[in-house]
């Protein structure tokens, strides 16, 4: 049991990060089986970003540079996987007139106007939120961990509740993710919330919960109506949106 869970966590890290990890030996777990560990991949990314941020603070860099290096660390640690999903989702959502055409646009390696705007806004909002938090190192680090884990738990929930829009791709390959994976991922995402509540107050707990639920509901409605289900790009966009709104929520309540 423990060995299987470790292999599934290893798979989640290999899938969602660019960390130099050893290759998994056969039999390799399915993506759906490892969905419960998506928040652990988020934790790894957040710890890297937090470490970079603390180093920058120790060097007395100004808050905007600290925040910029934190965001850069996140992007490099994931290979811009989720940012790419956000851009593709934005392009496909408003760039086509049929589900088939929208899915085709999302597979195009070129980025369009909607994707460019989504990237600028997404990176900019994260940068600004972390700039506001950089003056309080403990809050900044906890915010990075909390939002990284909760946003990836959202992807696990999507895999367990929304059918795949394609017959291939990440969304299809992870279609065996079940409710157990979603429940475990949610439990993992809740663990750091009491820590951030110490600084942001008790309202941060219901606020983060409501924000996450509303985001999942809105994206799921859009994905079902305009694409016919979820894809890897939808999961990436969901992660980005929850992280952005989570950082905004913490910034609003912490000061």
C-alpha positions in Angstrom: 0.0 0.0 0.0 2.7 2.5 1.0 4.9 1.5 -1.9 1.9 2.0 -4.3 1.2 5.5 -2.8 4.8 6.5 -3.1 4.8 5.5 -6.8 1.7 7.5 -7.4 3.1 10.5 -5.7 6.3 10.1 -7.8 4.1 10.0 -10.9 2.3 13.2 -9.9 5.7 15.0 -9.4 7.0 13.7 -12.8 3.8 14.8 -14.5 3.3 18.2 -13.0 6.9 19.4 -12.4 10.2 19.5 -14.2 12.2 18.4 -11.2 15.1 16.0 -12.1 13.4 12.8 -10.7 14.4 9.3 -11.6 12.2 7.5 -14.1 9.4 5.3 -12.8 9.9 1.5 -13.2 7.2 -0.7 -14.5 4.4 -1.1 -13.7 3.8 2.6 -13.9 0.6 3.8 -12.1 -2.1 5.4 -14.2 -2.4 9.2 -14.2 -5.8 8.9 -12.6 -4.4 6.8 -9.8 -1.9 9.5 -9.0 -4.4 12.4 -9.1 -4.7 12.4 -5.3 -1.1 13.5 -5.1 -1.4 16.6 -7.3 -1.4 18.8 -4.2 2.0 17.3 -3.2 3.4 18.4 -6.5 2.0 21.8 -5.7 3.7 21.7 -2.4 7.1 20.9 -4.0 6.7 23.9 -6.4 5.6 26.2 -3.6 8.6 25.3 -1.4 11.0 26.0 -4.2 9.3 29.4 -4.8 9.2 30.2 -1.1 12.9 29.3 -0.7 13.8 31.6 -3.7 11.7 34.4 -2.1 13.4 34.1 1.3 16.8 34.2 -0.4 15.8 37.4 -2.3 14.5 38.9 1.0 17.8 38.0 2.7 19.6 39.9 -0.1 17.4 43.0 0.6 15.8 43.0 -2.8 12.7 45.2 -3.2 9.3 43.5 -2.9 8.5 43.6 -6.7 11.7 41.7 -7.5 11.1 39.2 -4.7 7.6 38.5 -6.1 9.0 38.3 -9.6 11.5 35.7 -8.7 8.9 33.7 -6.8 6.7 33.6 -9.9 9.7 32.8 -12.1 10.5 29.9 -9.8 7.0 28.5 -10.1 7.1 28.8 -13.9 10.5 27.1 -14.2 9.6 24.4 -11.7 6.5 23.4 -13.7 7.8 24.2 -17.2 5.0 26.7 -17.6 2.6 23.7 -17.8 -0.4 25.4 -16.2 0.3 28.8 -17.8 0.2 27.0 -21.2 -3.2 25.5 -20.2 -4.6 28.9 -19.2 -3.5 30.4 -22.6 -4.9 27.5 -24.6 -8.2 27.5 -22.7 -8.7 31.2 -23.3 -7.9 30.9 -27.0 -10.2 27.9 -27.5 -13.0 29.2 -25.3 -13.6 32.4 -27.3 -11.8 31.5 -30.6 -14.2 29.0 -32.1 -17.9 28.5 -32.8 -18.2 24.8 -32.2 -16.7 22.4 -29.6 -14.7 20.6 -32.3 -13.2 23.9 -33.5 -12.4 25.1 -30.0 -10.6 21.9 -29.2 -8.7 22.2 -32.4 -7.6 25.7 -31.5 -6.5 24.6 -28.0 -4.2 22.0 -29.6 -2.6 24.6 -31.8 0.9 25.4 -30.5 0.5 29.0 -31.6 -0.9 31.5 -29.1 -3.7 33.9 -29.9 -4.9 37.3 -28.6 -7.1 35.8 -25.9 -4.3 33.5 -24.7 -1.8 36.4 -24.6 -4.1 38.5 -22.6 -4.9 35.7 -20.2 -1.1 35.1 -19.6 -0.4 38.8 -19.0 -3.3 39.1 -16.6 -2.6 35.8 -14.8 1.2 36.4 -14.3 0.6 40.1 -13.5 -2.1 39.4 -10.8 0.1 36.7 -9.1 3.1 39.1 -9.2 1.1 41.9 -7.7 -0.4 39.8 -4.9 3.0 38.4 -4.0 4.5 41.9 -4.0 1.9 42.9 -1.4 2.8 39.8 0.7 6.6 40.0 0.3 6.9 42.4 3.3 5.6 39.5 5.5 7.8 36.5 4.8 5.7 34.0 6.8 2.5 35.0 5.1 4.1 35.0 1.7 5.4 31.4 2.2 2.1 30.1 3.6 0.2 31.8 0.8 2.4 30.1 -1.8 1.9 26.7 -0.2 -1.8 27.1 0.4 -2.7 28.3 -3.1 -0.4 25.8 -4.8 -2.0 22.8 -3.0 -5.6 23.9 -3.2 -5.4 24.8 -6.9 -4.0 21.4 -7.8 -6.7 19.7 -5.7 -9.2 21.5 -7.9 -7.7 19.7 -10.9 -8.1 16.3 -9.1 -11.8 17.1 -8.4 -12.3 18.0 -12.0 -10.9 14.6 -13.1 -13.2 12.8 -10.8 -16.4 14.7 -11.7 -16.2 15.9 -15.3 -15.9 13.6 -18.4 -13.1 14.0 -20.9 -13.8 16.1 -23.9 -11.4 14.1 -26.1 -10.6 10.5 -26.7 -6.9 11.1 -26.0 -4.8 13.6 -24.1 -4.3 14.1 -20.3 -8.0 14.5 -19.5 -8.8 11.2 -21.2 -5.8 9.3 -19.9 -6.6 10.3 -16.3 -10.3 9.4 -16.6 -9.9 6.7 -14.0 -9.5 9.2 -11.2 -12.2 8.5 -8.7 -13.9 10.2 -5.8 -11.3 8.7 -3.4 -8.5 10.7 -5.2 -10.6 13.9 -5.0 -11.3 13.4 -1.3 -7.6 12.7 -0.5 -6.5 15.7 -2.6 -9.0 17.9 -0.8 -7.8 16.7 2.6 -4.2 17.5 1.7 -5.2 20.9 0.4 -6.9 21.8 3.7 -3.9 21.0 5.9 -2.0 24.4 5.4 -5.2 26.5 5.8 -5.0 26.8 9.7 -1.5 28.2 9.3 -2.6 31.0 7.0 -5.7 31.7 9.2 -3.3 32.7 12.0 -2.3 35.7 9.9 -5.3 36.3 7.6 -8.0 35.6 10.3 -10.7 32.9 10.5 -12.6 34.4 7.5 -9.9 33.1 5.2 -11.1 29.5 5.6 -14.7 30.0 4.4 -13.5 32.6 1.8 -11.0 30.1 0.3 -13.6 27.4 0.2 -16.3 29.6 -1.4 -13.8 31.0 -3.9 -12.6 27.5 -4.9 -16.1 26.1 -5.3 -17.3 29.1 -7.4 -14.3 28.8 -9.6 -14.8 25.1 -10.1 -18.5 25.6 -10.8 -17.9 28.4 -13.4 -15.1 26.6 -15.2 -17.0 23.3 -15.2 -20.1 25.0 -16.7 -17.9 26.6 -19.4 -16.0 23.4 -20.2 -19.2 21.3 -20.5 -21.1 23.9 -22.5 -18.3 25.0 -24.9 -16.0 22.0 -25.1 -18.1 19.0 -24.0 -15.9 18.2 -21.0 -12.5 18.7 -19.5 -9.0 18.5 -21.1 -5.5 19.0 -19.8 -5.7 22.6 -20.7 -8.9 23.0 -18.7 -7.1 21.5 -15.7 -4.2 23.9 -16.1 -6.5 26.9 -16.5 -8.4 25.8 -13.4 -5.2 25.6 -11.4 -4.2 29.1 -12.4 -7.5 30.7 -11.7 -7.8 29.1 -8.2 -4.2 30.2 -7.4 -4.8 33.7 -8.6 -8.0 34.1 -6.7 -6.5 32.4 -3.6 -3.6 34.8 -3.5 -6.0 37.7 -4.0 -8.2 36.5 -1.1 -5.3 36.1 1.2 -3.9 39.5 0.3 -7.3 41.1 1.0 -7.7 39.5 4.4 -4.2 39.5 5.7 -3.8 43.3 5.9 
